[in-house]
Amino acid sequence: MRYSYLRNIVLPLLLTFSLMAAAQYETPVQYMDQISKGTKDILVKNLYYMSGMSHGKSARKVEKRRMELIDLINDTRINVSAMPAWKGDKSLRDSAVAYLKVMNIVFREDYGKIVNMEEIAEQSYDAMEAYMLAKDKAHEKLDEANDRLSEAYKQFAAKNNITLIDNDSEIENKAKIVGQVMDHANEVYLIFFKAYKQEAYLMEAINNKNLVAIEQNLNSLKKFAEEGLEKLKPLKGYSGDASLITAARNMMNYYKKEVTKGPVVTDYYMKEEDFLKLKKLYESKSAGKRTQQDVDQFNKAVNEINAAGNKFNNAMNELNREAKTALNEWNKTYNNYLDEYIPKQGRQ
């Protein structure tokens, strides 16, 4: 399924430091560096958390990492809050504190809800879409707060004649890659998942022998598969790798083929329904009261239901084999895609 990711969270943050008196900051650059020197530490731990989920671990399994990140954010906020203003100007310090407050809320509250949503995301397309949307909204909050903090740095630099150099670090570049890869993977996954869940509803209707539901779900599956193929056409994979798109396209084509087997299923269940009625009527008569016409009609019905049953079994066996192959290939491709492009970040 889909996993959490970093966007361009490139933030000048403080990890821990020994507080200095205002006089010890001889230049505004030193003051700004003191606030920003923890950038790598926060980003590394954040990337460590996100990377874990992107490489096959659920949000629940990496809860410890989220808690560690929250503790780090809180410690940093306390230290930044205790810093003096720069010659009476507290705007940069307060902007950093405000960002850290937002970050704390997002990872404590928003991601706390996301962890719970993950547990039910697989139950329906709507639940999965809501789960992904919640993660997107959480990242939007971080992005907006980051923009405000970046603006505060620019204003502080301008007021103090400092030239800022835009030079992303290795960790920051890794964060961008995670965002780009997962944006694509999530988009393709939602297309796949919509048809995947619809097929599950179809299988449920088939198992329940509900002819009306079978017909409805066949129509919906065909619609979603065709829509999925159209949505896949304009997509481009990360770094030109279209393997995930191809795997999703193969799944859509499988679902379209599955729909063509629908008449075999409905024909069998209709014949079965008629046969059971005839069988009940036939058995209600004693052997001595059955006419030759009754016997011939029943034998004909037995042959027809057996033939329909064979076609049904053959069709279902074929679909089951192809479904297993297609799903295995999809899962393999999805996991390989993430392993190939998502940077792996070890514990710090």
N, C-alpha and C positions, 0 to 999 in steps of 0.2 A: 504494500500500500504506500500511500504517499507519506513523506517524512518532512520534518521542520527544516528550515534553512535560514541562513543569514542573507540579508541584503547588503547594501554598502554601509555597514555600521562602522564607520571609520571615525573614531571618537578620541579626542585627547582626554584621558582620564588618569587619575592618580590611584596607585595601589596602596602603598603605605609609605610614609616618610616621617622624618623627625621634623616637627614644626620649627620654623625659624621665626625670628622676630622680623618685623618689617624692615629694619635697618640692614638685615643680612641679604635682602634682595637688592643687589647693587644696580641691576638693570631690569627693565620690563621684560626682557627676554628670559632672564633667570626666573622671574615670577611666573611667566607663562609656561616655561619648561617645567617648573615645579608642579604645576597643575596637570600638565600633559604627559609627564614622564611615565605614568602607569598605563599608557595606551596599550602596549603589547600585552601586559599581564591580563587586563580585562578581555581584550580581543582573543587572546589565546584560549582562555577558559571558556569564553563564549563559543568559539569555533570548536573546541573540544566537545562541548555539549551538543551543538548542532551536528557536528560530524558523526557523533555516535548514532543519532537518529537516522541520519542519511545513509548510514552503512548497515541498515537492517535492524537496528534496535528500536524498540518502541519508546514513546515518551515515558511510559511507566518504568521501563528498565533503566533509563538514564536519569531517574529522579534525583539520585544522589548528586549528580553533576549540576542539576538545576539549583539544588539547595546550596551547593558550594558557591555557585555563581551569585546567588542572592546574598550570601554572607559577604562575599568579596565586594559587591556593590554597596552594601550597607557600611562596611568598614571604610571604604573609599569616601563615601558621602560624609561620614563623621569627620574624617581627616580634612577633607576639602572645606567643610563648613567652618572648621577651626582656623583656617588660614586668614591672615589679616587682609584688608583691602590694599590695593596698590595706590599709595598716595591719595587715599580717600575714595578711590574708584573700586567699588566692589562688584561691578557688573559682570566681569568674567567669572569671578568666584561663584556668584549667585546663579549664573547661567549653568555652570557645571553642576552645582548642587541640584538645580531644577531638573536637569537632564537625568541625573542619578535617581531622583525621586520617581521620574517616569519609568526609568528602567526597572526600578524595584517593583513598581506596581505591575508592569507588564509581565515580568518573570514570576512574580509571586501570585498575582490574581489571574491575569489573562492566561498564562501558561498553566496555572492550576486547573482552570476550566478546560483547557485544551487537552490536558492529560485525561480528564474524565470523558470528554467528548470522543477521544480516540477509541475508547472501549466499546462505543456503540456505532462508530462511523461505518463499519462494515454492514450494518443492518439494512441500510437503504441508501439509494443515491442521494436523497435529500440530506440524510445525516452526514454522508461523506462530503457533500458540497458545503454544508454548514461548518464542518470540521476544518476544511481547507480555508474557508472564508474567515474563520476565527483566527487562524494563523496569519493570514494576510493582513487582517486588521491589526493584529498585535505588532506586526512588523511596520505597518504604516505609522503607528504611534511612535515607534522607535525612530523611524525615518524623519518624522516631523520634528521630534525633539532634537535629533541630530542636526537638522538644518538650522534650528534656532541656536544651538550651541556653536555651530560653525560660523554663523553670522556674528555671534558675540566675539569669537576669536578674531574675525576680520575687523570688527570695529575697534577692538582693543589694540590690534596691530596698527591700524590706521592712526589712532590717536597718539600712539607712541612711536611712530615712524619705523615700524618693523615690517620687513618684507617677508611675506609668507611664501614658502616653496611647497607646491603640491607634489609630493613624492610619496606614493603609496608604499607601505612596507610589504614584506612577503606575506605576513598574516593578513593584511588588508586585501591583498590580491587574492589570497585563498578564499576570503569571505565573499568577494565578488564572484568568484568561480562557483562557489556553492550556490549562490543565489541564481545565477544564470542557468546552471544545470538543472536545479530543482524547479525553476519556473517552467522549463520545457517538460521535464519529467511529469510534473503535476498536471500540466495541460493535457498531455497524452493520456495520463492515467485516468482522468475524469471521463474522457471519451470512451476508454476501454470499460471503465467500471459501470457506466450507465447501461451498456448492452449486457455486460456480465451479470448484473443484478436482474435485468429483465429476463435473461435466460433462466435464472434461478426460480423466478416466479412461474415461468413456463413449465419447468420440471415439476414444480409443486402441483400445478394444475394437472399435468399428465399423471402424476402419482395418485392424485385424487379422482382421476377419471372424470373431470369436470369439463364437458365439451364446450360449454360457453366460455369458460375461463381460458381453455386451451386456444380457442379461436382468437380471443381478445389479446392474449399474450403473444401469439404468433404474429399478429398484425403489429403490435408494439415493438417486438424484437426486430422485425423487418425494417420498421421505421427508424429505430435507433441505430441499427447497423448501417443503413444507407446514409443517415445523417452523420454518423461517425466517419464514414469514408470521405464525405465531403469536407468535414472539419479537418481531416488529416492532410488533405491536398496542399494547403498553403504552408504547412508547418516545416520548419527547418531544424534539424538537430543541432545540438551544441557541437561546435568545431566541425560542422559539416557531417556529423555522424547521424545518419537517418535510421539506424538499426531499430530504435525504439518505435519509430513511426511505422516501419515495415512490420514489426511484430504486432502492433495494434491493428494494422491493416489486415494482416492474416487472420486475426481474431474476428474482425468485422465480416470478412469473407466466409469464415467458418459459420458464423451466426446466420448469414444469408442462406448458406447451404442447408443449415439446420431447419430453417423455415420451410424449405422445399419438401422436407420430409413430413411436414404437418399433415397432409392428406392421408398418409399411411397410418398415422396415429389415430386421427378422427375416424377413418374408415373402420379400423379395427374395433374401436370402442363402440361405434354405432352397430356394427355387426354383432359384437358381443352382447350388447343390450338386447337386440332382437333375438339372438340365439337363446339367451337366458329366459326370455318370455316364452319362446317356443318350447324350450326344454321343460319348463314348468308345466305348460299345458300338456305336453306329450306324456310326462310322467304322472300326470293326474289321472290318465286313463289306464286301466288295467290292460295287460297284454292281450287279453281276449277281446277287448273292445277297440283295439287299434286297427285302423284300416290300412290297406297297402299304401294308400295315398299318405296316411300319417307317417308311416315308416319311411317312405321315399322322401317326403318333405324333411323329416328330421335328419336322415342321412345326408341329404344335400346340404342342409344347414351346418352339419358337423364338418363336412368337407370345406365349406366356405369359411367357417370360423378358423379352421386349422390353417388354411392357406393365408388368411388375413393375419393370423397369429405369427406365422413364419415370416411374412413380410415385415410385420411390426418388430419382431425380435431381431431380424437381420438389420433393419434400419437403426434400431436403438443401439445394437452392438457396434455398428459402424460409427455412429455418432459418438458413442462413448470413447471409442479408440481415438477418433480424430480430436475430440474435445481434450482428452488427456494429453495428446501430443501438442496441440496448440497452446494449451495452458502452461505446460512445462516449458515450452519454447518462450512464451511470453514472460514467465517468471525468471527464467534464465537470462533472457535479454535485459529485462529491467534491472536485475541485480548486477549483471556485468556492466551495464551502462553506468550505474552509480559508482561501482568499484573503479571503473576506468577514469571517471572525470571528477568525482568528489574527492578533494584532498583529504587524506587521512591525518588526523591530528592526535598525537599521543597525549597522555596525561602530563599536566604541568604541575 
